[in-house]
Amino acid sequence: MDPITIILTALSSDAAKPVLSALVEGVAKPAGDVAQDAYNGLKALIKRKCAGEPKAEMVLEEHESDPKTYEAPLKKKLAELGVDKDEEIIKVAQELLKQLNP
């Protein structure tokens, strides 16, 4: 899987659904906490890369609620910002996917 696909998969609502459900329900599970931290960390790292790029920030936020519609625009913005070359972001995305699919 290429880095952009790894990042998009980790950000997708399907992958993040258990994490987001735990947040909404206030459920604290050890594995869920690790996944939640990884998800939050991934979003924070990407937001930092998007800082000063209003369109990128908007696409990232919209992707969370409508990943199908915003997948292509987000993929383009992530590539433009060089997110696919950021080893820390890739590592966190991979960790999140491991937590969600042990």
C-alpha positions in Angstrom: 0.0 0.0 0.0 1.4 3.4 -0.9 1.8 6.1 1.9 -1.2 8.2 0.7 -3.5 5.1 0.7 -2.3 4.1 4.2 -3.0 7.6 5.5 -6.4 7.9 3.8 -7.4 4.4 5.0 -6.5 5.4 8.6 -8.5 8.6 8.3 -11.5 7.0 6.7 -14.7 6.9 8.8 -14.9 3.1 8.5 -11.4 2.7 10.0 -11.9 5.4 12.6 -15.5 4.3 13.5 -14.6 2.3 16.6 -12.4 5.2 17.8 -15.1 7.8 17.1 -17.8 5.6 18.7 -15.7 5.2 21.9 -15.3 9.0 22.0 -19.1 9.6 21.6 -20.1 6.9 24.1 -17.3 7.8 26.5 -16.2 4.1 26.5 -12.6 3.6 27.8 -11.0 0.4 26.5 -7.3 -0.2 26.7 -7.0 -1.0 23.0 -9.5 1.7 22.1 -7.4 4.3 24.0 -4.3 3.4 22.0 -6.3 3.6 18.7 -7.9 6.9 19.9 -4.6 8.4 20.7 -3.2 7.3 17.3 -6.2 8.7 15.4 -6.0 12.0 17.3 -2.3 12.1 16.8 -2.6 11.4 13.1 -5.2 14.2 12.6 -3.1 16.6 14.6 0.0 15.9 12.5 -1.9 16.3 9.3 -3.5 19.5 10.5 -0.1 20.9 11.2 0.9 20.1 7.6 -2.2 21.9 6.4 -1.7 25.0 8.5 -1.9 28.1 6.4 -3.7 26.2 3.6 -7.4 26.9 4.2 -8.6 24.7 1.3 -6.5 21.7 2.7 -7.8 22.3 6.2 -11.4 22.4 4.9 -11.0 19.2 2.8 -9.4 17.4 5.8 -12.4 18.3 8.0 -15.0 17.5 5.4 -13.4 14.1 4.7 -14.1 13.0 8.2 -17.9 13.3 7.7 -18.0 12.4 4.0 -14.9 10.3 3.1 -16.2 9.1 -0.3 -16.8 12.6 -1.6 -13.6 14.1 -0.2 -11.2 11.2 -0.8 -9.9 12.5 -4.1 -9.5 16.1 -3.1 -7.8 15.1 0.2 -5.5 12.7 -1.7 -4.5 15.6 -4.0 -3.9 18.0 -1.1 -1.9 15.5 0.9 0.4 14.8 -2.1 0.8 18.6 -2.7 1.8 19.1 0.9 4.2 16.2 0.9 2.4 14.3 3.6 3.2 11.0 1.8 6.9 11.7 2.5 6.4 12.5 6.2 7.7 9.4 8.0 6.1 10.4 11.3 2.6 10.7 9.8 3.0 7.4 7.9 4.2 5.6 11.1 1.2 6.9 13.1 -1.2 5.9 10.3 0.3 2.4 10.2 0.0 2.2 14.0 -3.6 3.2 13.9 -4.4 0.6 11.3 -2.7 -2.1 13.4 -4.8 -1.1 16.4 -8.0 -1.1 14.5 -7.2 -4.4 12.7 -5.0 -6.5 15.0 
